[in-house]
Amino acid sequence: MLKAEHIGIYAKDTMGLSQWYIDKLGFKVINTLEKEGRPPIYFLQGEGGLVVEILPTNSSKKERELSSPGFSHLGLVVDDFEESKQALEDRGVNLDNIRNTSNGWTIAYFTDPEGNQLELVYRPKS
């Protein structure tokens, strides 16, 4: 009945963060909302259809751990972990906490310029 459509990320620099998702992750701008006196809101879409809405804020960021209550990370699934890892590293993205899980997945974490956690996930086909 309900279908997830997008995730919203508040950012100090909407243009800069949007450009990072475009340059580093290959997202494309699908819509921009502009209102006088306010930075634009960007809607970006990834290859798998995920939409990320990047909204402006003047609030200070609160530090949180990956395991803090609430939303923790944005998971990005890939077909080839090593190829994707190399492509991200070639674009200046540093992956950390790379590991194989007990269920056979390979995962790694990285952050965007505003400190939001992202997870790279590879799930081998059975």
C-alpha positions as CSV (number, residue, x, y, z in Angstrom):
1,M,0.0,0.0,0.0
2,L,2.7,2.5,1.0
3,K,5.8,3.0,-1.1
4,A,8.9,4.7,0.1
5,E,9.7,7.6,-2.2
6,H,12.5,9.7,-0.7
7,I,14.7,10.6,2.2
8,G,15.2,14.2,3.3
9,I,18.6,15.5,4.4
10,Y,18.9,19.0,5.9
11,A,22.2,20.7,4.9
12,K,24.1,23.9,5.7
13,D,25.2,24.0,2.0
14,T,22.5,22.5,-0.2
15,M,24.3,23.2,-3.4
16,G,27.6,21.8,-2.2
17,L,26.0,18.7,-0.8
18,S,23.9,18.1,-3.9
19,Q,27.0,18.4,-6.0
20,W,28.9,15.9,-3.9
21,Y,26.1,13.3,-4.4
22,I,26.2,14.0,-8.1
23,D,30.0,13.9,-8.4
24,K,30.8,11.1,-6.0
25,L,27.7,8.9,-6.2
26,G,26.3,9.5,-9.7
27,F,23.0,10.9,-8.6
28,K,21.1,13.2,-11.0
29,V,19.0,16.3,-10.2
30,I,15.4,15.6,-11.0
31,N,13.9,18.8,-9.5
32,T,14.9,22.0,-7.8
33,L,12.6,24.2,-5.8
34,E,13.7,27.8,-5.5
35,K,12.2,30.5,-3.3
36,E,13.5,34.0,-3.0
37,G,15.6,34.6,0.1
38,R,16.3,30.8,0.7
39,P,18.8,28.4,-0.7
40,P,17.3,25.9,-3.2
41,I,15.9,22.5,-2.3
42,Y,17.3,19.8,-4.5
43,F,15.8,16.4,-5.4
44,L,18.4,13.9,-6.5
45,Q,17.8,10.4,-7.8
46,G,20.1,7.5,-7.8
47,E,20.3,4.7,-10.3
48,G,18.0,2.4,-8.3
49,G,15.3,5.1,-8.1
50,L,16.0,6.4,-4.6
51,V,15.3,10.1,-4.3
52,V,17.3,12.2,-1.8
53,E,15.8,15.6,-1.0
54,I,18.4,18.1,0.2
55,L,16.9,21.0,2.2
56,P,18.5,24.1,3.7
57,T,19.0,24.6,7.4
58,N,20.7,27.1,9.7
59,S,20.6,24.8,12.7
60,S,23.7,23.3,14.2
61,K,24.4,19.6,13.6
62,K,24.1,17.4,16.6
63,E,26.8,14.7,16.9
64,R,25.6,11.2,16.9
65,E,27.0,7.7,16.6
66,L,26.0,5.2,14.0
67,S,24.2,3.2,16.7
68,S,22.4,6.2,18.1
69,P,18.6,5.9,18.2
70,G,16.8,7.2,15.1
71,F,17.8,7.1,11.5
72,S,21.4,6.0,11.3
73,H,22.5,5.7,7.7
74,L,21.6,5.6,4.0
75,G,22.3,2.1,2.5
76,L,23.5,2.0,-1.1
77,V,23.5,-1.5,-2.7
78,V,26.1,-2.4,-5.3
79,D,26.5,-5.3,-7.8
80,D,30.3,-5.5,-7.4
81,F,31.8,-4.4,-4.1
82,E,35.5,-4.1,-5.2
83,E,34.6,-2.2,-8.4
84,S,32.4,0.2,-6.5
85,K,34.9,0.6,-3.7
86,Q,37.6,1.5,-6.2
87,A,35.3,3.9,-8.1
88,L,34.5,5.7,-4.8
89,E,38.1,5.9,-3.7
90,D,39.1,7.2,-7.2
91,R,36.6,10.0,-6.5
92,G,38.1,10.8,-3.1
93,V,35.6,8.9,-0.9
94,N,37.2,7.1,2.0
95,L,35.5,3.9,3.1
96,D,36.0,2.6,6.6
97,N,34.8,-0.3,8.7
98,I,34.9,-2.6,5.7
99,R,33.9,-6.1,6.7
100,N,32.1,-9.3,5.7
101,T,29.0,-10.0,7.7
102,S,28.0,-13.3,9.1
103,N,25.3,-13.7,6.4
104,G,27.9,-13.3,3.6
105,W,27.4,-9.6,2.7
106,T,30.2,-7.1,2.4
107,I,29.6,-3.6,3.9
108,A,31.6,-0.4,4.4
109,Y,30.7,3.0,5.7
110,F,31.6,6.6,4.6
111,T,30.3,10.1,5.3
112,D,29.1,12.9,3.1
113,P,30.6,16.4,3.6
114,E,27.9,17.2,6.1
115,G,28.6,14.2,8.2
116,N,25.7,11.9,7.2
117,Q,26.6,8.2,7.3
118,L,26.2,6.1,4.2
119,E,26.7,2.4,3.9
120,L,27.9,0.5,0.8
121,V,26.3,-2.9,0.7
122,Y,27.1,-5.9,-1.5
123,R,24.8,-9.0,-1.3
124,P,26.0,-11.9,-3.4
125,K,23.4,-13.6,-5.5
126,S,22.6,-17.1,-4.2
